[in-house]
Amino acid sequence: MIETDASDYAIATILSITLSNGELHPVAFLSRTLTGAKLNYDMHDKELLAIFEAFKSWCHYLEGAANLINIVTDHKNLEYFSTTKILTQ
């Protein structure tokens, strides 16, 4: 599972696995301060940037995953993206 959040000035993501007892266990954390033109992005673009950075940084964990990768974000405009069944590289 990937959890993401974005603010006006930063993005953050958490990569977690589900243990056999159903609890989530964090594996990695990533945060970045936004600089330059990225500070001017709309909020939905900042949320999508957080998802993109997570996949870019953790591709070695995510490629070939046996289970579906769930993405949790608090931005409703990204519902379409999160329900897309097939994503291209």
VEXDREN-2710 file (C-alpha; in Angstrom, 1 decimal):
% VEXDREN-2710
k/r/px/py/pz
1/MET/0.0/0.0/0.0
2/ILE/1.2/3.5/-0.8
3/GLU/-0.2/6.4/1.2
4/THR/0.4/9.9/-0.1
5/ASP/-0.2/13.5/1.0
6/ALA/0.6/16.9/-0.4
7/SER/0.6/20.3/1.0
8/ASP/1.4/23.7/-0.4
9/TYR/5.1/23.3/0.2
10/ALA/5.8/19.5/0.4
11/ILE/4.8/16.0/-0.6
12/ALA/5.1/12.8/1.5
13/THR/4.5/9.1/0.9
14/ILE/4.6/5.9/3.0
15/LEU/5.1/2.4/1.6
16/SER/3.6/-0.2/3.8
17/ILE/3.0/-4.0/3.7
18/THR/0.1/-5.9/5.3
19/LEU/1.2/-8.4/7.9
20/SER/-0.5/-11.8/8.3
21/ASN/-2.5/-10.4/11.2
22/GLY/-3.9/-7.6/9.0
23/GLU/-1.9/-4.8/10.4
24/LEU/0.0/-2.4/8.2
25/HIS/3.8/-2.1/8.7
26/PRO/5.7/0.8/7.2
27/VAL/8.6/-0.2/5.0
28/ALA/9.8/3.2/3.6
29/PHE/9.0/6.9/4.0
30/LEU/9.7/9.6/1.5
31/SER/9.2/13.4/1.8
32/ARG/10.3/16.3/-0.3
33/THR/10.1/20.0/-0.1
34/LEU/8.6/21.5/-3.3
35/THR/10.8/24.1/-5.0
36/GLY/10.7/26.2/-8.1
37/ALA/7.8/25.7/-10.5
38/LYS/6.4/22.8/-8.5
39/LEU/5.3/25.3/-5.8
40/ASN/2.9/26.7/-8.4
41/TYR/1.3/23.3/-9.2
42/ASP/-2.5/22.9/-8.5
43/MET/-3.2/20.7/-5.5
44/HIS/-4.3/17.7/-7.6
45/ASP/-1.0/17.9/-9.5
46/LYS/0.9/17.9/-6.2
47/GLU/-1.0/14.8/-5.1
48/LEU/-0.3/13.1/-8.4
49/LEU/3.4/14.2/-8.1
50/ALA/3.6/12.4/-4.7
51/ILE/2.2/9.2/-6.3
52/PHE/4.7/9.5/-9.2
53/GLU/7.7/10.1/-6.9
54/ALA/6.7/7.0/-4.8
55/PHE/6.6/4.8/-7.9
56/LYS/9.9/6.3/-9.2
57/SER/11.7/5.9/-5.9
58/TRP/10.4/2.5/-5.0
59/CYS/10.1/0.8/-8.4
60/HIS/12.5/-2.0/-7.2
61/TYR/10.0/-2.9/-4.5
62/LEU/6.8/-2.4/-6.6
63/GLU/7.7/-4.0/-10.0
64/GLY/6.6/-7.6/-10.1
65/ALA/4.6/-7.3/-6.9
66/ALA/2.5/-10.4/-6.2
67/ASN/-0.5/-8.4/-4.9
68/LEU/-2.2/-5.3/-6.3
69/ILE/-0.8/-2.0/-5.1
70/ASN/-3.3/0.1/-3.3
71/ILE/-2.8/3.9/-3.4
72/VAL/-4.4/5.9/-0.6
73/THR/-4.7/9.7/-1.1
74/ASP/-7.0/12.3/0.4
75/HIS/-7.7/14.1/-2.8
76/LYS/-11.1/13.2/-4.4
77/ASN/-10.1/14.4/-7.9
78/LEU/-7.7/11.5/-8.2
79/GLU/-10.4/8.9/-7.9
80/TYR/-10.3/8.3/-11.7
81/PHE/-6.5/7.7/-11.6
82/SER/-6.7/5.4/-8.7
83/THR/-9.4/3.2/-10.3
84/THR/-7.6/2.9/-13.7
85/LYS/-7.1/-0.8/-14.2
86/ILE/-4.1/-0.8/-16.5
87/LEU/-1.3/1.8/-16.3
88/THR/1.5/2.1/-18.9
89/GLN/5.1/2.7/-18.0
END
